Amino acid sequence: MTLQSINIPDEIRELSLATDAADLIDRATKRIEAFMLERDSVTENFVRCDFQLLDQSLSWIQQNHLLTGNRFCELGSGFGVAALLASLRGMESVGIEIESYLVEQASDLADAVDLPAEFYCGSFIPRGISDIVDLGSDVEHVETHEDDVYEEIGLDMDDFDLFFAFPWPGEEHFFEAVFQAGAADNSLLITYRGRDGMHLIRKSSHQ
Ligand SMILES: C[S@@+](CC[C@H](N)C(=O)[O-])C[C@H]1O[C@@H](n2cnc3c(N)ncnc32)[C@H](O)[C@@H]1O
């Protein structure tokens, strides 16, 4: 089983955003900024991604028919903007987040914009991944314990077609290892890499 890179062209930055996606991003950005200002302590693990670029990437993935199905999962969902953007595109969308106060924020935002994405509190790491302790040994910004949250969702990790994650720099390999171990053949993982933009891979049975 290999992970194949799929190059997302830089030109996607020229794709215009749909009005409802731009409104969602605007609304989410204001909520995130207000939330950060209100909190006395800095939420060390919570950083925002380039949601505009993410929506352009989702557009490109759909336009190029790269999906094998319609289920989307945001791994470590924060305010849930990625899951909501996927929901706006008609995908059956969930977010998994370890911090309950962020699950509340994402669920409130979903209600406010009237989208059916669902958010679950727990660890996105399913049970039974071999070597998870070794894989997570150099990872500082992800909770590396396994969980039963997929049971609560009513779907297994290998029922999803597209995953999104925003890893801390240098911790991308952990998300890729969990994806490789738990996701279905031919499913996709898109990660946000800061200045390097979006990175897309497919789990493939071809060498
Ligand atoms: C960099 S933030 C990204 C938030 C959101 N995806 C975004 O792009 O705006 C990473 C999130 O992953 C969460 N997290 C860390 N380990 C997790 C785990 N094992 N399961 C679920 N969430 C996790 C953190 O609490 C944090 O909200």
The ligand as an ORCA input file, in Angstrom:
! r2SCAN-3c Opt
* xyz 0 1
  C      -3.938     23.138     14.012
  S      -5.538     22.839     14.709
  C      -6.506     22.757     13.223
  C      -7.960     23.091     13.434
  C      -8.802     23.060     12.147
  N      -8.711     21.786     11.469
  C      -8.395     24.156     11.198
  O      -7.819     23.851     10.160
  O      -8.657     25.329     11.486
  C      -5.405     21.109     15.203
  C      -6.574     20.639     16.043
  O      -6.429     19.243     16.303
  C      -6.921     18.962     17.606
  N      -6.396     17.627     17.993
  C      -5.137     17.305     18.385
  N      -5.035     15.957     18.562
  C      -6.264     15.427     18.261
  C      -6.788     14.092     18.236
  N      -6.045     12.999     18.523
  N      -8.085     13.924     17.880
  C      -8.865     14.986     17.571
  N      -8.421     16.280     17.589
  C      -7.125     16.494     17.898
  C      -6.457     20.160     18.416
  O      -7.178     20.321     19.601
  C      -6.664     21.301     17.412
  O      -7.962     21.872     17.536
*
